[in-house]
Amino acid sequence: MFQLTEESAADWWEVEALYDLCFAPGREALSSYRLRDKIPPVPGLSLVARDREGILAGAIRYWPVHVGGQDALLLGPVAVHPTHQGEGLGALLIQDSLERARDTGWSRVMLVGDAPYYNRFGFWKLEGVEMPPPTNPDRVLGHELTEGAWHGVSGTVARWLD
């Protein structure tokens, strides 16, 4: 059993430590991190999952971006502590946060990830959407929270403030 709550300022460093544990060194050099630089995560969508003892078991964050002048959410990172992997926590974080995003009026979500994993949540390879290099275009995936939300949306993914 996990308790999902919105990430708070007090959770920040604990979540960062989880991401350091779960991802390769140099993760912050990836193009998706440049899109997040000096921009806070979207309130209400960045979640933490704690186990019965209150220990951080997983986390997910979302960031606002622009794609061809249209608003979108950039999902990631999402991580589950190695001691809780295989328990469905990653799926719980993704599904719950996508519902929250829809409920708060967002219409489209994108991420950079493995299609075989994310397809089960309704993500597919985006055509005509370009992440800043170096990003493998086959890993740029999208999800519609509102039917047709990605129709006609193309271009370079840009920082929210640019």
C-alpha positions in Angstrom: 0.0 0.0 0.0 1.4 3.4 -1.0 0.2 6.9 -0.2 0.4 9.4 -3.0 0.7 13.0 -2.2 1.7 16.2 -4.0 5.5 16.7 -3.8 6.3 19.5 -1.4 9.4 21.7 -1.0 10.4 19.5 1.9 10.4 16.4 -0.4 12.7 18.0 -3.0 16.1 16.7 -1.9 14.8 13.2 -1.0 13.3 13.0 -4.5 16.5 14.2 -6.1 18.4 11.5 -4.2 15.9 8.9 -5.5 16.5 10.1 -9.1 20.3 9.9 -8.5 19.9 6.3 -7.3 17.7 5.3 -10.2 19.3 7.0 -13.1 22.8 7.1 -14.6 25.3 9.7 -13.6 25.0 12.8 -15.9 21.2 12.6 -16.1 21.1 16.4 -15.9 23.0 16.7 -19.1 20.0 15.3 -21.1 18.0 17.7 -23.3 14.9 17.3 -21.2 16.7 18.8 -18.2 17.6 21.9 -20.2 13.9 22.4 -20.8 13.3 22.2 -17.1 16.1 24.5 -16.0 15.0 27.2 -13.6 11.3 26.3 -14.1 9.4 24.7 -11.2 7.4 21.5 -11.8 3.7 21.9 -12.4 1.9 22.2 -9.1 -0.4 19.3 -8.2 1.0 16.9 -10.8 4.4 16.2 -9.3 3.8 13.4 -6.8 5.6 11.3 -4.2 4.7 7.8 -3.1 5.5 6.7 0.4 5.3 3.2 1.8 3.6 2.3 5.1 6.6 3.4 7.1 6.6 6.8 5.3 9.7 6.0 3.3 9.9 7.5 -0.2 9.2 4.7 -2.7 8.6 6.6 -5.9 8.2 10.0 -7.5 7.0 11.6 -10.7 7.3 15.2 -12.0 5.8 17.2 -14.8 7.0 20.4 -16.5 5.3 22.8 -18.7 6.7 23.2 -22.3 5.7 24.6 -25.6 5.5 22.5 -28.8 5.0 24.6 -32.0 3.6 27.4 -29.8 1.1 25.0 -28.0 1.2 24.2 -24.3 2.1 20.6 -23.3 3.3 18.7 -20.3 6.7 17.1 -20.2 6.4 14.0 -18.0 9.5 12.9 -16.2 11.4 11.8 -14.5 9.4 9.0 -12.9 11.3 6.7 -10.6 10.6 3.8 -8.2 13.1 2.8 -5.5 14.8 -0.5 -6.4 13.2 -2.2 -3.3 9.7 -1.4 -4.7 10.2 -2.1 -8.4 7.9 -4.7 -9.9 5.1 -3.8 -7.5 3.1 -1.6 -10.0 4.1 1.7 -8.3 5.4 3.2 -11.6 2.1 2.5 -13.3 0.2 3.9 -10.3 2.2 7.2 -10.4 1.7 7.5 -14.2 -2.0 6.7 -14.2 -2.9 8.9 -11.2 -0.9 11.8 -12.4 -2.4 11.6 -15.9 -5.9 11.7 -14.4 -4.9 14.7 -12.3 -3.5 16.4 -15.4 -6.7 15.9 -17.3 -8.8 17.1 -14.4 -6.8 20.3 -14.2 -7.3 21.2 -17.9 -4.1 19.9 -19.6 -4.8 18.3 -23.0 -1.5 16.8 -24.1 1.5 15.1 -22.5 4.9 14.1 -23.9 8.0 12.3 -22.7 11.2 10.8 -23.8 11.1 7.1 -23.0 10.8 3.5 -24.1 7.7 3.0 -26.2 7.2 -0.7 -25.2 6.8 0.5 -21.5 4.7 3.6 -22.1 2.4 2.3 -24.9 0.3 0.6 -22.2 -0.6 4.1 -20.8 -1.6 5.4 -24.2 1.6 6.9 -25.4 2.8 6.7 -29.0 5.7 8.0 -31.1 5.1 11.6 -31.9 5.7 12.6 -35.6 7.0 16.1 -36.3 7.8 16.9 -32.6 11.5 17.6 -32.1 13.3 17.5 -28.8 16.5 19.5 -28.6 19.5 17.3 -29.4 20.8 14.8 -28.5 17.5 13.0 -28.4 16.6 9.8 -30.3 13.3 10.8 -32.2 12.0 7.3 -31.7 11.8 7.9 -28.0 9.7 11.1 -28.2 6.2 9.9 -27.2 2.9 11.7 -26.8 -0.4 11.1 -25.0 -3.7 12.8 -25.5 -5.7 13.8 -22.4 -8.3 15.3 -24.7 -9.1 13.6 -28.0 -7.3 15.1 -30.9 -5.0 17.2 -28.7 -1.9 16.3 -30.7 -3.6 16.7 -34.1 -1.7 19.4 -36.1 0.8 20.0 -33.3 4.4 19.9 -34.5 7.7 21.7 -34.1 10.5 22.0 -31.7 9.9 21.5 -28.0 10.8 24.8 -26.2 11.1 26.0 -22.6 8.0 27.3 -21.1 9.5 30.8 -20.6 11.1 31.1 -24.1 
